[in-house]
Structure formats: C-alpha cells, structure tokens
C-alpha cells in the first residue's frame, strides 16, 4: 500500500490518487466530490462532519466524531469505523462493507434496509430497536452486547462465527436454524433464563462473560451448590457459578461477614464479605433501590471498608468524602 499522507497545510492538494489521507479540525470541508483513497482518517476532525457524494475508500475512520449520517452513494470496501459516534442517527440504504463498527452509537435506533456486512459490532447501542426487513449479516462476528432494547433477532442472520448478546435482557429466543460456528455469550441476557438449549445451538460453545459454560450451567443453574462453588479452583469459572447461583443466595448460604451497616433512602445497607480460595474475597453492597423497592447485591472492590465508600466508588468517586448526593435513587 502506498503511504501518501497529507499534512495539515496541504489539504488544498487533495486529489483522488490513492494512499492514506489524515485530516483534522474542519479540514473535512475541503474533501472534493468523487474523492478516493485507500484510507481516509477523520478521527481528529471537529464539527458535524458531512462527507461529499461519490466518496470511494478502502477504509474509513470516523471514531468519536460528530457525524450524523453517511452519503447514500458511499463506497467503502473493507471497514467503516464509527465507534462512539454518539450523534449518528441513520445509515444509508444498501450500505455494503466488510466490517461495520458501531459500538457506542447510542443515538442509532435502526439499521438500514439492504445492509450487507460480514462483521458487525453494535455493543453499547442501547437505543437500537429495529432490524431491517432485508439484510445480509453473515460469516463474521456479531456483537450486540448491551443492546438492551432489542427483543428479537431476524431470521436472515448467519451463518455467524460468533454472537455476543450479553446484557440483552429482553432477548429471550433466537431464530430457528440460526447457525453459529464458534460461540455465543449469553451473560445477563434473556437467553440465560432458557430451560433448554436451542436445538440449533446443540454443538455451539456457550459462554458467560467470556468463560465457557456447559449446558447445565446455562439451563439448570438451580443445580449449582455452595460446595461446588467453593470447590471450583478456577477463579473465573467460580465467578460464573456465583452469578448463576445468585449473589444474594450465595452471600446468605456462605454466612457472609458484615463489614459495615448503615442506612440510606432505600433503607438498611450492608457491606458483606466472603473469602474465596485462591482469589480475592467477594465483597458486595447489599441495598434497596428507593424508587423500585428492589434489593440489589452489587459487587465492589475488596478494599471497600464502609457502605458509604462502596456507594461512592459506584458513583465514580475514589474519595468517599467527595460523594455527597442530594438524592439517591
């Protein structure tokens, strides 16, 4: 690949002669219609970027920019990087590329009709709700982690190399016949509540937060025992068992030590600790949400010594003295 990069003062000489073009600030305004190059890097550009018509590139880098949409006739052969483009609200119909990176595009609520991609990353797109009627998403990895608004998957998906539906709490089923050649991560998703593994996934490796799990851990977590958890030598596998067993149940059956106790708007809070073999102790803050009335066991670092310290840490404060909320919800 020819490496011809353009400096900040040379934007006026942009010509469709291939190479790598990296722009910053508002230099994107000088890209001419019909421009082409191998790699167009606009990550350091500012403002609501509007790409010109007829743009043809091999790879397009727009991570973290304020772009809101893409041109209808955009042609990108290999990859479009739009990670953390929080103003992005739509994509053009018929968009075709090898890899489409949309992680963190929280304003995006739908994918375009006729989308054709191999690899698709939509992790953290919590506003996404609507699949296109027709599309091709196949052969590569599909990452939907944190897409909390989706309740279904389209029948045209696949075959896929892997599928990540972590934290997709509304997703309770998958299409009949969906083929996955690698693995599926179901942690904290609606699929975690299934009592039987889907037939189409019979030979597919299941994972929980990246850790491989067997069918029993997936579909019959009620069979897990306290002795099994404490006897598990692998720390990551033990954490999965605790998740499936239930942290509140585990803390109760393991006779957790109460490190601290106080009160907040939801009622009594407790900081609980259970030592674990060959691992750091499990420390959780037991509390009740004042707005919903639900009880929560929230894992915090083992260095926490008080309920207030744990609550401050969860709010993003290292020093509990800096944490002084007017209202806790």
C-alpha positions as CSV (number, residue, x, y, z in Angstrom):
1,X,0.0,0.0,0.0
2,X,1.3,3.4,-0.9
3,X,1.6,5.6,2.2
4,X,0.9,9.1,1.0
5,X,-0.3,11.2,3.9
6,X,-1.3,14.8,3.7
7,X,-0.2,17.4,6.3
8,X,-2.4,20.0,7.9
9,X,-1.5,22.7,5.4
10,X,-1.7,20.6,2.3
11,X,-5.5,20.0,2.2
12,X,-5.9,22.0,-1.0
13,X,-3.9,19.4,-3.0
14,X,-6.2,16.6,-2.2
15,X,-6.6,14.5,-5.3
16,X,-8.1,11.1,-5.9
17,X,-4.6,9.4,-6.3
18,X,-4.8,6.7,-3.6
19,X,-2.8,6.5,-0.4
20,X,-3.6,7.4,3.2
21,X,-5.3,10.8,4.0
22,X,-5.5,12.0,7.6
23,X,-7.3,15.3,8.3
24,X,-8.1,17.2,11.5
25,X,-10.3,20.0,12.7
26,X,-12.6,21.2,9.9
27,X,-10.4,20.1,7.0
28,X,-13.1,17.6,6.0
29,X,-14.9,20.6,4.4
30,X,-12.3,20.6,1.6
31,X,-12.7,17.0,0.5
32,X,-14.0,17.1,-3.1
33,X,-16.9,15.1,-4.5
34,X,-15.8,11.8,-6.0
35,X,-12.7,11.7,-3.9
36,X,-11.0,8.3,-3.5
37,X,-8.1,7.0,-1.5
38,X,-7.1,3.8,0.4
39,X,-7.6,5.1,3.9
40,X,-9.4,8.2,5.0
41,X,-8.8,9.1,8.6
42,X,-11.1,11.8,10.0
43,X,-10.8,10.9,13.7
44,X,-9.4,14.3,14.6
45,X,-11.9,16.3,12.7
46,X,-14.4,18.6,14.5
47,X,-18.0,19.7,13.8
48,X,-20.9,17.9,12.3
49,X,-19.0,16.2,9.5
50,X,-20.7,15.9,6.2
51,X,-19.0,13.6,3.7
52,X,-19.1,14.5,0.0
53,X,-21.0,12.5,-2.6
54,X,-19.1,9.9,-4.6
55,X,-16.6,9.1,-1.9
56,X,-14.7,5.8,-2.5
57,X,-12.3,4.4,0.0
58,X,-10.9,1.1,1.2
59,X,-11.2,2.0,4.9
60,X,-13.0,4.9,6.6
61,X,-12.1,6.0,10.1
62,X,-14.6,8.3,11.9
63,X,-14.3,7.1,15.5
64,X,-15.6,9.6,18.1
65,X,-16.6,12.3,15.6
66,X,-19.9,14.2,15.4
67,X,-21.0,12.7,12.1
68,X,-24.8,12.3,11.9
69,X,-25.2,10.2,8.8
70,X,-23.3,8.9,5.7
71,X,-23.8,9.7,2.0
72,X,-26.2,7.5,0.0
73,X,-23.6,6.6,-2.6
74,X,-20.7,6.0,-0.2
75,X,-18.4,3.1,-1.2
76,X,-16.1,1.5,1.5
77,X,-14.7,-1.8,0.6
78,X,-13.1,-3.1,3.9
79,X,-14.2,-1.3,7.0
80,X,-16.2,1.7,8.4
81,X,-15.2,2.7,11.9
82,X,-17.9,4.7,13.7
83,X,-17.2,3.7,17.3
84,X,-18.6,6.2,19.8
85,X,-20.2,8.5,17.2
86,X,-22.9,9.4,19.5
87,X,-24.7,11.8,17.1
88,X,-25.0,9.2,14.4
89,X,-28.7,8.6,13.8
90,X,-29.0,6.9,10.5
91,X,-27.2,4.9,7.8
92,X,-27.9,4.8,4.0
93,X,-29.9,2.0,2.5
94,X,-27.9,-0.7,0.8
95,X,-24.7,0.1,2.8
96,X,-22.1,-2.5,1.9
97,X,-18.8,-3.1,3.6
98,X,-16.7,-5.9,5.2
99,X,-16.7,-4.6,8.8
100,X,-19.0,-2.1,10.4
101,X,-18.0,-0.8,13.8
102,X,-20.9,1.0,15.5
103,X,-20.1,0.4,19.2
104,X,-21.3,3.2,21.4
105,X,-23.5,4.8,18.8
106,X,-26.3,5.4,21.3
107,X,-28.5,7.6,19.0
108,X,-28.8,4.9,16.4
109,X,-32.2,3.2,16.6
110,X,-32.3,1.2,13.4
111,X,-30.1,-0.4,10.7
112,X,-30.7,0.4,7.0
113,X,-32.6,-1.8,4.5
114,X,-30.3,-3.8,2.3
115,X,-27.3,-3.7,4.8
116,X,-24.6,-6.1,3.7
117,X,-21.7,-6.8,6.1
118,X,-19.6,-9.6,7.4
119,X,-18.6,-8.3,10.8
120,X,-20.9,-6.0,12.9
121,X,-20.2,-4.5,16.3
122,X,-23.1,-2.8,17.9
123,X,-22.0,-3.1,21.5
124,X,-23.4,-0.4,23.7
125,X,-26.0,0.7,21.2
126,X,-28.7,0.8,23.8
127,X,-31.1,2.8,21.6
128,X,-31.1,0.3,18.8
129,X,-34.5,-1.4,18.3
130,X,-35.3,-2.0,14.7
131,X,-33.8,-4.5,12.3
132,X,-34.2,-4.1,8.5
133,X,-36.7,-6.3,6.7
134,X,-33.9,-7.5,4.4
135,X,-30.2,-7.6,5.0
136,X,-27.1,-9.8,4.8
137,X,-25.2,-10.1,8.1
138,X,-23.1,-13.3,7.9
139,X,-19.8,-15.1,8.2
140,X,-18.2,-12.9,10.8
141,X,-18.8,-11.8,14.4
142,X,-22.0,-10.1,15.5
143,X,-21.6,-8.2,18.8
144,X,-24.9,-7.0,20.3
145,X,-23.6,-6.6,23.9
146,X,-25.6,-4.0,25.8
147,X,-28.3,-3.6,23.1
148,X,-30.9,-3.6,25.9
149,X,-33.8,-2.5,23.7
150,X,-33.8,-5.4,21.2
151,X,-36.3,-8.2,21.8
152,X,-35.7,-10.4,18.8
153,X,-33.2,-11.4,16.1
154,X,-34.1,-11.5,12.4
155,X,-34.3,-14.9,10.6
156,X,-31.8,-13.8,7.9
157,X,-28.9,-13.7,10.3
158,X,-26.0,-16.0,9.7
159,X,-24.2,-18.2,9.5
160,X,-22.1,-16.4,12.1
161,X,-18.7,-17.0,13.6
162,X,-19.8,-15.8,17.0
163,X,-22.7,-14.0,18.6
164,X,-22.5,-11.8,21.7
165,X,-25.8,-11.0,23.4
166,X,-24.5,-10.1,26.8
167,X,-26.9,-7.8,28.7
168,X,-29.6,-8.1,26.1
169,X,-32.2,-8.6,28.8
170,X,-35.2,-8.5,26.5
171,X,-33.9,-11.2,24.1
172,X,-35.5,-14.5,25.1
173,X,-35.2,-16.5,21.9
174,X,-33.2,-16.9,18.8
175,X,-34.4,-17.7,15.2
176,X,-34.9,-21.4,14.4
177,X,-32.0,-22.6,12.4
178,X,-29.5,-19.9,13.3
179,X,-26.1,-21.3,12.6
180,X,-23.1,-20.3,14.7
181,X,-19.7,-21.9,14.0
182,X,-17.9,-20.6,17.1
183,X,-19.6,-19.4,20.3
184,X,-22.5,-17.5,21.8
185,X,-22.1,-15.3,25.0
186,X,-25.4,-15.2,26.9
187,X,-24.4,-13.5,30.2
188,X,-27.2,-11.4,31.8
189,X,-29.3,-11.8,28.6
190,X,-32.9,-13.1,28.4
191,X,-31.5,-16.3,26.9
192,X,-29.9,-17.1,30.3
193,X,-33.4,-18.0,31.5
194,X,-34.0,-20.8,29.0
195,X,-34.6,-24.2,30.5
196,X,-33.4,-26.0,27.3
197,X,-30.6,-25.1,24.9
198,X,-32.0,-24.4,21.4
199,X,-31.6,-27.3,19.1
200,X,-29.7,-25.2,16.5
201,X,-27.1,-24.4,19.2
202,X,-26.6,-28.0,20.2
203,X,-22.9,-28.0,19.1
204,X,-22.2,-24.4,19.8
205,X,-20.0,-23.3,22.7
206,X,-21.8,-21.2,25.2
207,X,-20.0,-18.5,27.2
208,X,-20.8,-16.4,30.2
209,X,-18.8,-13.1,30.2
210,X,-16.2,-14.9,28.0
211,X,-15.9,-18.0,30.1
212,X,-17.0,-21.3,28.6
213,X,-20.0,-22.9,30.3
214,X,-21.7,-26.3,29.9
215,X,-25.4,-26.9,29.2
216,X,-26.2,-27.5,32.9
217,X,-24.8,-24.1,34.0
218,X,-26.9,-22.5,31.2
219,X,-30.2,-24.2,31.6
220,X,-30.2,-25.6,35.2
221,X,-28.4,-23.1,37.4
222,X,-30.6,-24.3,40.3
223,X,-28.4,-27.5,40.3
224,X,-25.3,-25.5,41.4
225,X,-24.4,-26.0,45.0
226,X,-22.4,-23.9,47.5
227,X,-19.9,-26.7,47.8
228,X,-19.4,-26.8,44.1
229,X,-18.7,-23.1,44.1
230,X,-16.2,-23.2,46.9
231,X,-14.6,-26.2,45.4
232,X,-14.0,-24.6,42.0
233,X,-10.3,-23.9,41.6
234,X,-10.5,-21.6,38.6
235,X,-11.4,-18.1,39.8
236,X,-13.1,-17.1,36.5
237,X,-15.2,-20.2,36.5
238,X,-16.1,-19.7,40.2
239,X,-17.3,-16.1,39.4
240,X,-19.6,-17.5,36.7
241,X,-21.0,-20.1,39.2
242,X,-21.7,-17.3,41.7
243,X,-23.5,-15.3,39.1
244,X,-25.7,-18.3,38.1
245,X,-26.2,-19.3,41.7
246,X,-27.2,-15.8,42.6
247,X,-25.1,-13.4,44.6
248,X,-27.7,-12.8,47.3
249,X,-28.2,-16.5,47.8
250,X,-24.5,-17.1,47.9
251,X,-23.9,-14.4,50.5
252,X,-26.6,-15.9,52.7
253,X,-25.6,-19.5,52.4
254,X,-21.9,-18.7,52.8
255,X,-22.5,-16.8,56.0
256,X,-21.1,-13.6,54.7
257,X,-19.3,-11.3,57.2
258,X,-20.9,-7.9,57.7
259,X,-18.2,-5.3,57.4
260,X,-20.4,-2.3,57.8
261,X,-24.0,-1.3,58.1
262,X,-25.9,2.0,57.7
263,X,-29.0,3.5,56.2
264,X,-29.8,5.4,53.0
265,X,-33.0,6.5,51.2
266,X,-33.8,2.8,50.4
267,X,-33.3,1.5,54.0
268,X,-30.6,-0.6,55.6
269,X,-27.4,-1.1,53.6
270,X,-24.8,-3.8,54.4
271,X,-21.3,-4.3,53.2
272,X,-20.7,-8.1,53.0
273,X,-17.6,-10.1,52.6
274,X,-17.0,-13.8,51.8
275,X,-13.4,-15.1,51.5
276,X,-12.7,-17.2,48.4
277,X,-9.9,-19.8,47.9
278,X,-7.1,-18.7,45.6
279,X,-8.9,-15.4,44.7
280,X,-9.7,-12.0,46.2
281,X,-12.7,-12.0,48.6
282,X,-16.1,-11.3,47.3
283,X,-17.4,-8.0,48.7
284,X,-20.8,-6.7,47.9
285,X,-23.0,-3.8,48.9
286,X,-26.5,-5.0,49.9
287,X,-29.0,-2.2,49.3
288,X,-32.6,-1.4,48.2
289,X,-33.5,0.9,45.4
290,X,-35.8,3.6,46.9
291,X,-37.6,4.1,43.6
292,X,-38.3,0.5,42.7
293,X,-38.1,-1.2,46.0
294,X,-35.9,-3.9,44.6
295,X,-33.0,-5.4,46.5
296,X,-29.5,-5.5,45.0
297,X,-26.2,-7.1,45.8
298,X,-23.6,-5.0,44.0
299,X,-20.0,-6.3,43.8
300,X,-17.4,-3.7,44.8
301,X,-13.6,-3.9,45.2
302,X,-12.4,-5.8,48.2
303,X,-10.7,-2.7,49.5
304,X,-14.0,-1.1,50.4
305,X,-14.4,-0.7,54.2
306,X,-17.8,1.0,54.5
307,X,-21.1,1.2,52.8
308,X,-20.5,4.9,52.0
309,X,-17.2,4.1,50.5
310,X,-18.7,1.4,48.3
311,X,-21.6,3.7,47.2
312,X,-19.1,6.5,46.4
313,X,-17.0,4.1,44.3
314,X,-20.0,3.0,42.3
315,X,-20.8,6.7,41.6
316,X,-17.3,7.2,40.3
317,X,-15.6,8.8,43.4
318,X,-12.3,7.4,44.7
319,X,-12.7,9.6,47.9
320,X,-15.9,8.9,49.8
321,X,-15.7,12.4,51.3
322,X,-16.3,13.8,47.8
323,X,-19.5,11.9,47.5
324,X,-22.5,13.9,48.7
325,X,-25.6,13.2,46.7
326,X,-28.7,15.4,47.4
327,X,-31.0,12.5,46.4
328,X,-30.1,8.8,45.9
329,X,-32.4,7.0,43.5
